[in-house]
Amino acid sequence: MSDAAFKTTRDRALDVVRGYTYHDSVAVREALDSLNAGGWTEVYAVLSGLLRSTISVMELTGKRWELDSLVRHIDEVAAAAPPHYEFAVAEATRAWARGDQSALRALSDRDLRGAVHMTAVFAVVLGLALWGRPGLLDVLEEFLATVTTPVTDRTSG
């Protein structure tokens, strides 16, 4: 039995992000192999949380990116997507970079698997533009530590 059978959807979501971070299409595919419909939904929820967190950090810090750098990251990262999603994901992310969020919503609304890939690519592209690869990998580890640490009751004591 493979290790993939014992991975949580949170682990799989972070594995797909790592796969995209390294432009590794095999790792992306393996992270999502054998997910059922509920698993795809859970992976999407984790990725959406990671993306929201990344956007929040970007907004709070005022960090920005150069558009040409962002587009370069889009092309590199989206190349690891399954071929039938690569173009749609890259174009939706480019549209967002130009200020048009409708393409992101359109892909998300019609195809959950496409939304998973798009959200992962989008989070990676923003993370690479903001922190670079080492920084993004550190953020992923911190995100994992945060979401796996049990919440304690801070009101008692």
Disulfide bonds with the S-S distance in Angstrom:
none
